[in-house]
Amino acid sequence: MDPLAPLDRALQHARSWIGSLGRRQVRPTASLESLEAAFGGALSEEGQDPGEVVDLLARAGEPGLMATAGPRFFGFVIGGSQPVALAADWLTSAWDQNSGLYVLSPTVSVLEATAGRWLNGLLGLPVDSGVGFVTGGQMANFTGLATARCALLDRAGWDVSEQGLFGAPEIHVVVGEEVHVTVLRALRYLGLGQARVKRVATDAQGRMVPAALGPVLAGCKGPTLVCLQAGNINTGATDPMEPLIAAAHAHRAWVHVDGAFGLWGAASQRTRAQLQGVEKADSWAVDAHKWLNVPYDSGVAIVRDEALLRRAMGTSASYLVKSSGLRDGVDFVPEFSRRGRGTPVYAVLRALGRRGVEALVDRCCARARRFGERLGGVPGVHVLNEVVLNQVLVRFDPPGGGDVDAFTRQVISRVQADGTCWLGGSRWRNQDVMRISVSGWNTTEEDVDRSVSAILRCAGRA
């Protein structure tokens, strides 16, 4: 058998899967038992024909897949991959490059350097900021916060890379009440602790209140790290960057912005004002899988001072062939051996250009507003947030009266079982809510209207 034949089969199955996304039920239909029966059992002694293995993955695996790449998945801020990004990702795997050193892959090094520069310009950040391509928003926050830890302790005369945290000056960490869990998790990884953060009050939309930051900073004596948010995971709201960053910098604090999806709003003239002043921060985290719609492993960590990022992340050894003045990927991210995950980002940016990325952001925001307008216009259906980006929060009154929380949860379960679309629930201001996230490049107005009809049907208000 041709050793490359499995690639042809994989292409056929991939085309079939992608072509079905607009028609199929969004939810997985396979049971755990059927998946275990297909994929489980003992490892064989002799192995199996590679083509048959690929066929098995497609035949038995597809019923257990969520159609997250389709046009009616709204459960999380997850956008399906654009075809050009997927094609670039296939090439990335076929090239099989180790992106840790320039000498191992000059092509990937140049692609990632260029993509980083383009991203900085697109998001209105200092164009010469250091950029590392990491696995996702979690590691983007980790990388930015690790650099902050290194820089803050350097200022205090402590080399955390050499001396560790034992005996180090205390770093005060300030976050908003609506801080995302990935920031807290990163603090845990970094030995800064997630329970010892100082929290700042937020407004009705989850934005940090500038007047509340000053008193908290006044209680921080020594190195201070302030974490702001671009895009609240429930409402989509962004902290007022300009006054918050000014207050933090007046205190000599490092400012990190968790902008996993909200930072993409800076790419559009219609939403850019919500992020005014964000470019004055010290580090940023963003996820290209979300609004740029590239395959997974596409987080981006950005640090204003590239030298600080290299100091926090970089490493060397006698056997490593490092390149003076050239980009060695190992100096920008926590990993050494990794795939060239910046290549799909480069491909999408080159294919779309500035106007294409702006149109993608605007389109998702418009679809979210359509959800809000159509659902909010129905008696007994309440949209709780200002739909400023791509997030919509909804509650449902029971038709005959009763527990609104319980009924809202029922509606969510019914919609998930219905399969027309898929969305999730959350807790917002001590209330159960339906959370709709519009992040897909291929979601049309028709998809929104079809989904709204299914939601209202499941709520008994069709």
C-alpha positions as CSV (number, residue, x, y, z in Angstrom):
1,M,0.0,0.0,0.0
2,D,1.2,3.5,-0.8
3,P,2.4,4.9,2.6
4,L,0.8,8.3,1.7
5,A,-2.6,6.8,0.9
6,P,-4.0,7.5,4.5
7,L,-3.5,11.2,3.8
8,D,-5.8,11.0,0.8
9,R,-8.4,9.2,2.9
10,A,-8.1,11.8,5.7
11,L,-8.6,14.6,3.1
12,Q,-11.8,12.9,1.9
13,H,-13.1,12.5,5.4
14,A,-12.2,16.1,6.3
15,R,-14.0,17.5,3.3
16,S,-17.1,15.4,4.1
17,W,-17.1,16.5,7.8
18,I,-16.7,20.1,7.0
19,G,-19.3,20.0,4.3
20,S,-21.8,18.5,6.7
21,L,-21.4,21.1,9.5
22,G,-24.2,23.4,8.3
23,R,-26.7,20.5,8.1
24,R,-26.0,18.2,10.9
25,Q,-27.2,18.4,14.5
26,V,-24.7,20.4,16.5
27,R,-24.6,18.1,19.6
28,P,-22.8,14.7,19.6
29,T,-25.1,11.8,19.1
30,A,-22.9,8.8,20.1
31,S,-23.1,7.2,23.5
32,L,-20.1,6.6,25.7
33,E,-20.7,2.9,25.3
34,S,-20.6,3.0,21.5
35,L,-17.4,5.1,21.5
36,E,-15.7,2.7,23.9
37,A,-16.8,-0.3,21.8
38,A,-15.4,1.3,18.7
39,F,-12.1,2.6,20.1
40,G,-11.5,0.4,23.1
41,G,-10.3,-3.1,23.7
42,A,-6.8,-4.5,23.9
43,L,-3.9,-3.2,21.8
44,S,-3.4,-5.7,19.0
45,E,-0.1,-7.5,18.5
46,E,0.2,-7.0,14.7
47,G,-1.4,-3.6,14.2
48,Q,-3.9,-2.6,11.5
49,D,-3.8,-1.2,8.0
50,P,-3.2,2.6,8.3
51,G,-6.0,3.4,5.9
52,E,-8.5,1.4,7.9
53,V,-7.4,3.2,11.0
54,V,-8.2,6.6,9.4
55,D,-11.5,5.2,8.2
56,L,-12.3,4.0,11.7
57,L,-11.6,7.4,13.2
58,A,-14.0,9.1,10.8
59,R,-16.7,6.5,10.8
60,A,-16.9,5.9,14.5
61,G,-15.6,9.2,15.7
62,E,-17.8,11.7,13.9
63,P,-21.0,10.8,15.9
64,G,-19.2,11.7,19.1
65,L,-18.0,15.1,17.8
66,M,-19.5,18.4,18.7
67,A,-19.9,20.6,15.6
68,T,-18.0,23.4,17.2
69,A,-16.7,24.4,13.8
70,G,-20.2,24.8,12.4
71,P,-22.3,28.0,12.1
72,R,-24.6,27.3,15.1
73,F,-22.3,26.5,18.0
74,F,-22.7,29.3,20.6
75,G,-21.8,27.4,23.8
76,F,-18.4,29.0,24.4
77,V,-16.2,31.6,22.7
78,I,-15.1,29.0,20.2
79,G,-14.9,29.8,16.5
80,G,-14.4,27.1,13.9
81,S,-11.3,27.2,11.7
82,Q,-11.3,29.1,8.5
83,P,-10.3,26.9,5.5
84,V,-7.1,28.8,4.8
85,A,-6.1,28.3,8.5
86,L,-6.9,24.6,8.4
87,A,-4.9,24.2,5.2
88,A,-1.9,26.0,6.8
89,D,-2.3,23.8,9.8
90,W,-2.1,20.7,7.6
91,L,1.1,22.1,6.1
92,T,2.4,22.8,9.5
93,S,2.0,19.2,10.5
94,A,3.3,17.9,7.2
95,W,6.4,20.1,7.5
96,D,6.9,18.7,11.0
97,Q,9.2,21.5,12.1
98,N,10.6,22.0,15.6
99,S,10.1,25.7,16.2
100,G,12.4,26.1,19.2
101,L,15.4,27.3,17.2
102,Y,15.9,29.4,14.1
103,V,18.5,26.9,12.8
104,L,15.9,24.1,12.9
105,S,13.3,26.1,10.9
106,P,14.1,29.5,9.4
107,T,10.8,29.5,7.6
108,V,8.7,29.2,10.8
109,S,10.9,31.7,12.6
110,V,10.2,34.3,9.9
111,L,6.5,33.5,9.7
112,E,6.1,33.9,13.4
113,A,8.1,37.1,13.6
114,T,6.0,38.5,10.8
115,A,2.7,37.3,12.2
116,G,3.6,38.8,15.6
117,R,4.4,42.2,14.0
118,W,1.1,42.1,12.1
119,L,-0.9,41.2,15.1
120,N,0.6,44.1,17.1
121,G,-0.3,46.6,14.4
122,L,-3.8,45.1,13.9
123,L,-4.6,45.4,17.7
124,G,-3.0,48.8,18.0
125,L,-0.2,47.6,20.3
126,P,3.4,48.8,20.2
127,V,4.6,47.2,17.0
128,D,8.0,46.1,18.4
129,S,6.4,44.2,21.4
130,G,7.6,40.7,21.9
131,V,5.2,38.0,20.7
132,G,5.1,34.3,21.7
133,F,2.8,31.7,20.1
134,V,1.5,29.5,22.9
135,T,-1.2,26.8,23.2
136,G,-4.1,29.0,24.2
137,G,-5.4,31.8,26.4
138,Q,-4.4,30.0,29.6
139,M,-0.7,29.8,28.6
140,A,-0.8,33.3,27.1
141,N,-1.9,34.6,30.5
142,F,0.8,32.4,32.2
143,T,3.5,33.8,29.9
144,G,2.5,37.4,30.4
145,L,2.3,37.0,34.2
146,A,5.5,35.1,34.4
147,T,7.2,38.0,32.6
148,A,5.6,40.4,35.1
149,R,6.8,38.4,38.0
150,C,10.4,38.4,36.7
151,A,10.3,42.1,35.9
152,L,8.8,43.2,39.2
153,L,11.2,41.2,41.3
154,D,14.1,42.5,39.1
155,R,13.1,46.0,40.1
156,A,13.2,44.9,43.7
157,G,16.7,43.5,43.3
158,W,15.7,39.9,43.3
159,D,16.5,37.4,40.4
160,V,13.6,35.0,40.5
161,S,15.1,32.8,37.8
162,E,18.1,32.1,39.9
163,Q,16.8,32.5,43.4
164,G,13.2,31.3,43.1
165,L,10.5,32.6,45.4
166,F,11.9,31.6,48.8
167,G,12.6,34.8,50.6
168,A,11.6,37.0,47.6
169,P,9.8,40.3,48.1
170,E,6.0,39.8,48.2
171,I,4.2,40.6,44.9
172,H,0.7,42.1,45.5
173,V,-1.7,40.9,42.8
174,V,-4.8,43.1,42.0
175,V,-7.7,41.7,40.0
176,G,-11.3,42.6,39.3
177,E,-14.2,40.8,40.9
178,E,-14.9,39.3,37.4
179,V,-11.4,38.0,36.8
180,H,-11.3,35.0,34.5
181,V,-10.3,31.6,35.9
182,T,-7.3,31.3,33.6
183,V,-5.6,34.3,35.3
184,L,-6.1,32.7,38.7
185,R,-4.9,29.4,37.5
186,A,-1.8,31.1,36.0
187,L,-1.1,32.8,39.4
188,R,-1.3,29.3,41.0
189,Y,1.2,27.9,38.6
190,L,3.6,30.8,39.3
191,G,3.5,30.4,43.0
192,L,1.7,33.7,43.5
193,G,-1.5,32.0,44.8
194,Q,-5.0,32.5,43.6
195,A,-6.6,33.1,47.0
196,R,-4.4,36.0,48.1
197,V,-5.3,38.3,45.3
198,K,-6.9,41.7,46.1
199,R,-10.2,42.2,44.3
200,V,-11.6,45.4,42.9
201,A,-15.3,46.1,42.6
202,T,-16.9,45.9,39.2
203,D,-20.0,47.6,37.7
204,A,-23.3,46.1,36.5
205,Q,-21.6,44.8,33.4
206,G,-18.5,43.4,35.1
207,R,-16.1,46.2,34.3
208,M,-13.6,47.2,37.0
209,V,-14.6,50.5,38.7
210,P,-11.7,53.0,38.4
211,A,-12.6,54.8,41.6
212,A,-12.3,51.5,43.5
213,L,-8.8,50.7,42.3
214,G,-7.0,53.6,44.1
215,P,-7.8,52.4,47.6
216,V,-6.8,48.9,46.8
217,L,-3.4,50.1,45.3
218,A,-2.9,52.2,48.4
219,G,-2.7,49.1,50.5
220,C,-0.1,47.5,48.2
221,K,3.4,48.2,49.6
222,G,6.0,46.8,47.2
223,P,5.9,45.1,43.8
224,T,2.4,45.2,42.4
225,L,0.7,43.4,39.5
226,V,-2.6,44.6,38.2
227,C,-4.7,42.3,35.9
228,L,-7.3,43.9,33.7
229,Q,-9.8,42.3,31.4
230,A,-10.8,42.9,27.8
231,G,-14.0,41.0,27.2
232,N,-15.9,39.7,30.2
233,I,-16.6,36.0,29.6
234,N,-20.3,36.6,30.4
235,T,-21.2,40.1,29.2
236,G,-18.3,40.8,26.8
237,A,-17.7,44.1,28.6
238,T,-14.1,45.6,28.8
239,D,-12.5,47.3,31.8
240,P,-12.0,51.1,31.2
241,M,-8.4,50.8,30.3
242,E,-7.1,54.3,30.2
243,P,-7.9,55.4,33.8
244,L,-7.1,52.0,35.3
245,I,-3.7,51.7,33.5
246,A,-2.8,55.3,34.5
247,A,-3.6,54.7,38.1
248,A,-1.7,51.4,38.1
249,H,1.4,52.9,36.5
250,A,1.3,55.8,38.9
251,H,1.8,53.1,41.6
252,R,4.6,51.6,39.5
253,A,2.6,48.5,39.0
254,W,2.8,46.1,36.0
255,V,-0.4,45.9,34.0
256,H,-1.4,42.7,32.3
257,V,-4.5,42.5,30.1
258,D,-6.4,39.3,29.7
259,G,-7.9,39.9,26.3
260,A,-8.5,36.3,25.1
261,F,-11.4,37.4,22.8
262,G,-12.1,41.0,23.7
263,L,-8.8,42.3,22.5
264,W,-9.9,41.5,19.0
265,G,-12.3,44.3,19.3
266,A,-9.4,46.6,18.8
267,A,-9.2,45.4,15.2
268,S,-12.5,47.1,14.3
269,Q,-13.3,50.8,14.2
270,R,-16.8,50.0,15.5
271,T,-15.5,48.5,18.8
272,R,-12.1,50.0,19.2
273,A,-13.3,52.8,21.5
274,Q,-14.2,50.2,24.1
275,L,-10.5,49.4,24.4
276,Q,-9.1,53.0,24.4
277,G,-5.8,53.1,26.2
278,V,-5.2,49.3,26.1
279,E,-1.9,49.8,24.3
280,K,-0.4,51.4,27.4
281,A,-0.4,48.1,29.3
282,D,2.8,46.1,29.8
283,S,1.6,42.7,28.6
284,W,-1.4,41.2,26.9
285,A,-3.0,37.7,26.3
286,V,-5.1,36.9,23.3
287,D,-6.4,33.7,21.7
288,A,-6.3,33.5,17.9
289,H,-8.6,30.4,17.9
290,K,-11.4,32.6,19.1
291,W,-12.1,35.5,16.7
292,L,-9.4,34.9,14.2
293,N,-10.8,31.4,13.8
294,V,-7.6,29.4,13.4
295,P,-7.1,25.8,14.7
296,Y,-6.3,25.1,18.3
297,D,-2.9,25.7,19.9
298,S,-3.2,29.4,18.9
299,G,-2.8,31.5,22.0
300,V,-0.6,34.6,21.8
301,A,1.4,36.2,24.6
302,I,2.5,39.8,23.9
303,V,4.9,41.8,26.1
304,R,5.8,45.4,25.5
305,D,9.5,44.9,26.3
306,E,10.7,42.0,24.2
307,A,13.9,41.8,26.2
308,L,11.9,41.1,29.4
309,L,9.9,38.4,27.7
310,R,13.2,36.7,26.5
311,R,14.6,37.0,30.0
312,A,11.6,35.4,31.6
313,M,11.1,32.6,29.0
314,G,14.5,32.0,27.4
315,T,17.1,29.3,28.0
316,S,20.4,28.1,26.7
317,A,22.7,25.1,26.8
318,S,26.1,24.2,25.3
319,Y,24.5,22.0,22.6
320,L,21.9,24.6,21.4
321,V,22.8,26.4,18.2
322,K,21.3,29.8,19.0
323,S,21.2,32.6,16.4
324,S,22.4,36.1,17.4
325,G,19.9,38.6,16.1
326,L,17.5,36.0,14.8
327,R,14.3,34.6,16.3
328,D,14.7,31.5,18.4
329,G,11.2,30.4,19.4
330,V,12.4,29.0,22.7
331,D,13.0,32.5,24.0
332,F,9.4,33.6,23.6
333,V,7.3,30.7,25.1
334,P,7.4,28.2,27.9
335,E,8.0,25.2,25.6
336,F,11.0,24.2,23.6
337,S,9.9,21.5,21.2
338,R,6.7,22.6,19.6
339,R,4.9,22.8,16.2
340,G,5.0,26.0,14.2
341,R,1.7,27.2,15.6
342,G,2.2,30.7,14.3
343,T,1.9,29.5,10.7
344,P,-2.0,29.3,10.5
345,V,-2.1,32.8,12.2
346,Y,0.1,34.1,9.5
347,A,-2.0,32.5,6.8
348,V,-5.3,34.0,8.0
349,L,-3.8,37.4,8.5
350,R,-2.3,37.4,5.0
351,A,-5.6,36.1,3.5
352,L,-7.9,38.5,5.2
353,G,-5.9,41.6,5.6
354,R,-6.9,44.3,8.1
355,R,-10.3,44.8,6.5
356,G,-11.1,41.1,6.5
357,V,-10.3,40.8,10.2
358,E,-12.4,43.9,11.0
359,A,-15.3,42.5,9.0
360,L,-15.1,39.2,10.9
361,V,-15.3,41.0,14.2
362,D,-18.1,43.2,13.0
363,R,-20.1,40.3,11.6
364,C,-20.0,38.4,14.9
365,C,-21.0,41.4,16.9
366,A,-23.9,42.1,14.5
367,R,-25.1,38.5,14.9
368,A,-24.9,38.8,18.7
369,R,-27.0,42.0,18.5
370,R,-29.5,40.1,16.3
371,F,-29.8,37.4,19.0
372,G,-30.3,40.1,21.6
373,E,-32.9,42.0,19.6
374,R,-34.9,39.0,18.6
375,L,-34.9,37.2,21.9
376,G,-35.3,40.4,24.0
377,G,-38.4,41.4,22.0
378,V,-40.4,38.4,23.2
379,P,-42.4,38.7,26.4
380,G,-41.0,36.7,29.3
381,V,-37.5,36.6,27.7
382,H,-34.9,38.9,29.3
383,V,-31.6,39.9,27.8
384,L,-29.5,40.9,30.9
385,N,-26.4,42.5,29.3
386,E,-25.5,45.3,27.0
387,V,-24.5,43.5,23.9
388,V,-21.3,45.3,23.2
389,L,-19.3,42.5,21.6
390,N,-20.3,38.9,20.9
391,Q,-21.9,37.8,24.2
392,V,-25.6,37.6,25.1
393,L,-27.1,36.6,28.5
394,V,-30.7,35.5,28.6
395,R,-33.2,34.5,31.2
396,F,-36.7,32.9,30.7
397,D,-39.8,33.4,32.8
398,P,-41.8,30.1,33.1
399,P,-45.0,30.5,31.1
400,G,-47.1,29.6,34.1
401,G,-44.9,31.3,36.7
402,G,-42.4,29.6,39.0
403,D,-38.7,29.4,39.5
404,V,-36.9,31.4,36.9
405,D,-33.5,29.8,37.6
406,A,-34.8,26.3,37.3
407,F,-36.8,27.1,34.1
408,T,-33.8,28.8,32.5
409,R,-31.7,25.7,33.1
410,Q,-34.5,23.6,31.6
411,V,-34.5,25.7,28.5
412,I,-30.8,25.3,28.1
413,S,-31.0,21.5,28.4
414,R,-33.9,21.4,25.9
415,V,-31.9,23.5,23.4
416,Q,-28.9,21.3,23.7
417,A,-31.0,18.1,23.2
418,D,-32.8,19.7,20.2
419,G,-29.6,19.9,18.3
420,T,-30.5,22.9,16.1
421,C,-27.8,24.9,17.9
422,W,-25.7,24.4,21.0
423,L,-25.2,26.9,23.8
424,G,-24.4,26.8,27.5
425,G,-25.4,28.2,30.8
426,S,-23.6,30.4,33.4
427,R,-24.1,32.2,36.6
428,W,-24.4,36.0,36.5
429,R,-25.1,38.2,39.5
430,N,-26.4,35.1,41.4
431,Q,-28.8,34.2,38.6
432,D,-28.8,31.2,36.2
433,V,-28.5,32.5,32.6
434,M,-28.3,31.2,29.1
435,R,-25.0,32.3,27.5
436,I,-24.8,32.8,23.8
437,S,-21.3,33.4,22.3
438,V,-21.1,34.3,18.6
439,S,-17.5,33.6,17.4
440,G,-17.8,31.7,14.1
441,W,-16.7,33.1,10.8
442,N,-19.5,31.1,9.0
443,T,-22.5,32.1,11.2
444,T,-25.1,33.8,9.0
445,E,-28.3,35.8,9.9
446,E,-30.2,32.7,8.8
447,D,-28.3,30.6,11.4
448,V,-29.2,33.1,14.1
449,D,-32.9,33.2,13.1
450,R,-33.0,29.4,13.0
451,S,-31.4,29.2,16.4
452,V,-33.7,31.8,17.9
453,S,-36.7,29.9,16.7
454,A,-35.4,26.7,18.3
455,I,-34.7,28.6,21.6
456,L,-38.2,30.1,21.7
457,R,-39.7,26.7,20.9
458,C,-37.8,25.1,23.7
459,A,-38.9,27.9,26.0
460,G,-42.6,27.4,25.1
461,R,-42.8,30.8,23.4
462,A,-42.7,30.0,19.7
